[in-house]
Amino acid sequence: MLKNILFFSCLFISFFSKAQELKSPSEFLGYELGTRFTRHHQVVEYYNYLAKTAYDRVQLIEYGKTNEYRPLLLAYISSAGNMQDLEKIRQSHIANTDGTGDPSKAIVWLSYNVHGNESVSTEASMLTIFDLLTIKSDYLENTVVIMDPCINPDGRDRYVNWYNQHKNTPFEVDPNSKEHHEGWWSGRSNHYMFDLNRDWAWLTQKESQQRLPYYQKWLPHIHVDFHEQSVDSPYYFAPASEPFHEVITDFQRAFQVTIGKNHAKYFDANGWFYFTKERFDLFYPSYGDTYPMYSGAIGMTYEQGGSGRAGLGVITENGDTLTLKDRIAHHYTTGISTVEVAAKNIAALNSEIRKFYAPKNYKYNSFVLSGNDDQLRKLTSLMKEHQLAFSYTNATTLKGFNYTTGKTGSFKTKEGSILVSTKQKKGTLVKVLFEPNAVLSDSLTYDITAWSLPYAYGLEAIATKVIIDGNTSNTVAEVNNTDLNKNAYGYLTDWNGMDDARFLAELLQKNIKVRTAQEKFTLHGQNYEPGTLIITKGDNEQIVDLGSTLENLAKKHHKKLNSVETGFVDRGKDFGSDDVKMIAPPKIAVLTGEPTNTLRYGEIWHFFEQQLMYPMTALDTEYLSEVNLETYNVLILPDGDGYQSFLDSSMQEKINDWIDKGGKLIAMGSSLSGLADKDWISLKSKKMAKDSTFIQPEIYGDVAREEMKEEITGAIFKTKVDNTHPMAFGYNEMYFTLKLGNNAYHFLEEGSVAYIEDNSKPVAGFAGSLAQKKMKNTLVYGVQELGEGSIIYMIDNPLFRGFWENGKLFFANALFMVN
Ligand SMILES: [Zn+2]
């Protein structure tokens, strides 16, 4: 009844705003919302319809397209008067974050369905926008709501199409029915099987890259990421759980409570269950709640029970029936309640976001970084996307913390080093992404506990309290090849980063033959490192204009080429030596399907297609036994659980034979559990030592914490590298690895390439005391030669979430450099 009264009053005051003509989602779609899943194109049609019909209060933009060409949308909603001044409102809001102006509006950003199979969110978004335009339009008088109806349309349509194909008619609530069991590739991830709710900071995916500029343009006061959790859980909303990152302000904490209490009021009135302050923490910076938090917003995750399990209706473990309509009602309620709280707290939100962006005093004022050009280029482009200001320094001596040595003292920095300071508008985000080790208030967390970018990018770095004046222009000259002799005997270029790998990948695809030096050499007075690429006229007589072709490709991949007039080196091996090897173009197969993990397979898929630009064949485990492996010379086993049974004796024999004849197997993560300790495998697993001081916990409530002694939750470890091995060409003698779990293997008798020595305390992040002991003297990367071929062991995953830039060359080495 209340609803009707509000509806009519609304009609009266906005007679000319056509609210009375607006169709609800059910009226527009032709079925009652919650009785079917709405496919993305229909969602797009409804939003288009609203933008056309309520054009004075809705502005719709397409901010990009997904990998599968689905449109990505943002709807801006406010009162007709506000919408006429939308750009002014935005400018006034941004001015406030810069410390000027007197804004009078709140900006609320609601993001739906980042996980595709958490499929209620987009349905709820349609009801939410409709009611904001009709019965709840009062909230829009001083609020701008920005709605992203679906962050991940590829994943959501994957789920919805799958569900529509498999559902019973009418839908079946028995949880055993097929419609409640998505297959191997669920709708959660995007096209490349990436989790978009782990990608806000790293921006490896198209959806994130296209969305972020709009987020930066607005820097909302509040950001909500709508999710679903397991089908038997009730509803979760803010306040979040510990650990909180230390940069989160008292106001951000307190306002989460304010919002949570408002939601609770509505949930209590309806007799609905919910929980707060548990499970969902605020630490890892790449989520849809933390990234907004570190950008000054009240960032929140809301979790309905359901996800890909729930379908249109399902019986939960309590014996209740959970329907899609219930799920819509809950997400609708928290969405509207969030806007309500914002509309009632305009002054506080505006004064607090201004404070958030005011200059702060953090432990370190400056980070000074130098190193490999490829990594620096990649890092500066990431900083630009996050609108982090940086400059360049002169060579100097600085007191501070040295990331490589782990020591504090005085260090010399190089001319043209990159300087990024916390004394800037986005200083908080700088601190979070660059500081050596984030303070962890509680080891029980949902995700990895270390991500420091200097380690991820393998850079020399100093963190210092000193405030440094940098130069805005880079004094280091851009790469150019204007001096290249187009008719030289050969061309040489270094090998130490992903630009080099992309350059090589393109050369091989253009049928240009490339050799690589296995040892150091000197030519024309210049030193060259192992891994140097050697492209000679003699190897490539079939290529017309080799010099010009190389010059163009070098420009594209930021490569410096040296032309040489002889293959007779001053020191080392001549180009005709057996130790200068021809690189065989790899013909690559990657295992997919059960038992591989979709996320881990997706990282490899994305690496080949979007990072290396080199073709691969996906071989499904369902028919692998039928495939003649001799078509390929590289086979990659992605991480996954269940390899012990997949790699049965006949599969092992097949793979062993193929390696014997020259195949190269790259086995990653848990795929090693199916290989280690077999008699043809030199990799031996290491067990967790029982701690003599370990006492079984007496207090039942302490069990989770005791178990943490054996865990590693994404921590960074220092490793020793044998960079004379082709698997480590282009690396220094030290490498920082991101370790995701406690699986450990002993050194190989031969071919240990990267490994943890006696000091197994992580440089950043959490590792329990027993896990640290277990990591002593264990392998990270190794190569076993077997017959004509080899097996490459990758215990840690250098492609994890696509952000550990400095590990990617190990993967490229495995493809191109190892025999
Ligand atoms: Zn989710």
Residues whose N, C-alpha, C, O or C-beta is under 5 A from the ligand:
A	BS01	ZN	H115 E118 H227 E228
